Amino acid sequence: RTQLRGDELIVVSNREPYIHEDTGHGTIVKRPASGLVTAVEPVMRACSGTWIAHGSGSGDRGSVDKHDRVLVPPGKDDYTLRRIWLTEEEEKGYYFGFANEGLWPLCHVAHVRPVFRENDWQEYRKINQRFADAVVAEARSEDPVVLVQDYHFALLPALIRKKLPRATIITFWHIPWPNPESFGICPWRQEILEGMLGSTILGFHTRFHCKNFIETVDRYLEARIEHEHSTISFHEDTTFVENYPISIAWPSDTTMATWAPVAQCKERVLQRLGMPPGHRIAIGVDRFDYTKGILERLHAVERLLEKHPEWIGKFSFVQVAAPSRSSLEEYRAFQDRIQNTTRRINERFGNDSYQPVHLLAEHHESDALNELYRAADACMVTSLHDGMNLVCKEFVAARDDERGVLILSRFAGAAREMSEALIVNPYHVEETADALHRSLTMPEAEQRERMASLRMTVHEFNVYRWAGRMLTDAGRWRLRERIEARV
Ligand code: ADQ
């Protein structure tokens, strides 16, 4: 915040940070399940400014209504939320089609084949142009700082740059960037790369993703790359490519003081799920998405019960899964598979009074998630590929008792920072089952040691550091440009 005093801040993302739902008896305000919103919202609250997003859950499509421009969070009014309305057709092509059936599987190497349709691409281009127009319309100065979020807006940076050449555009790509061969199958690879290179700063979670991006540009564009400075010059513009590992806002002391003791959380959760006192639980918390490794996790739970029958009747796995992108066939089929596998494991190992797997396929409020994090003996984050993953960080932040074990996929960006977790290859069922057994039998002292160290990392490298580093780099860049303009 201090780096950009007086500068104008505009955030663009597809997902809105708040959903205003008209019930007929008034409006209720909800928070969506999204890693991006979890991370960016606290920063926006601290900096104020304008957040432009697709009004997916709020009001009528295509209508300009009372929720078009609102101050949020409700009652605090820290910043302005400006909504862009899309028709069903537009959302289908730009969001479900090109972004989620094309770019999402293209960037996550999870063996789901990307689908590229000409029509989706045309919608994607059109909607990127619409958001660029909104940024220009909202900007009060000719050199705002614009934060472009994620793979829905690869073309936006260059489009903004055309109209606001002096803007500082920070683009953050929340998902992985694959190697040049994988990315190269995209029919519009050149347009996407050129669009992204309209950014002043281009951020990824890990150095590895930055390296992949630079190599991709090297392979497919005529650009000048300076490896030493991590910059790419293309036409008139220079883009600085850097890794900024995203995180969460560490809970304040006042927040922590409101939390029920761990023993009480455990008691409540066990009671709610119909489990006896002393029952052991591991949890998974995800959007229902094939990249999160939920199926592989269930196989590991099944293997644990096969290999260590002593856990039958004494241990259960609880999966919380928020429905996501359910209008896509791939996602519906995935949800069905998870449901069937859960049923099969429960039939195999369960009985009238014991259910080995509990699948809670619904959105949970953050307090309920926190209670679950505190109640768990282990938390399983077994993504097949994940830009960062915030659930593992939320779990660690919730455990002020320094107990509980984190099982973490080596293919999540978070594994680079959180090496005190039990790191697993989620494709290796045996290894994950062994890690689960180990977490349930881990001595208290070892749990404490690992958890204390993880907590130090997440506390220090929190989301303010993520945003702070990007904004500091932006501030430095602006200063340099001002000095150069004077010469
Ligand atoms: P996501 O793929 O959405 O994010 P993640 O980082 O794990 O994944 O964040 C999920 C968020 O949704 C968390 O805050 C979690 O608490 C919440 N959530 C999950 N299930 C929920 C449920 N059932 N009910 C309510 N809330 C739920 C993308 C990238 C990640 C990257 C983030 C941020 O895919 O790799 O970490 O962006 O950059």
Residues whose N, C-alpha, C, O or C-beta is under 5 A from the ligand:
A	BS01	ADQ	A33 S34 G35 L36 T38 A39 H174 I246 V285 D286 R287 V320 A321 A322 E362 H363 H364 D386 G387 M388 N389 L390 V391
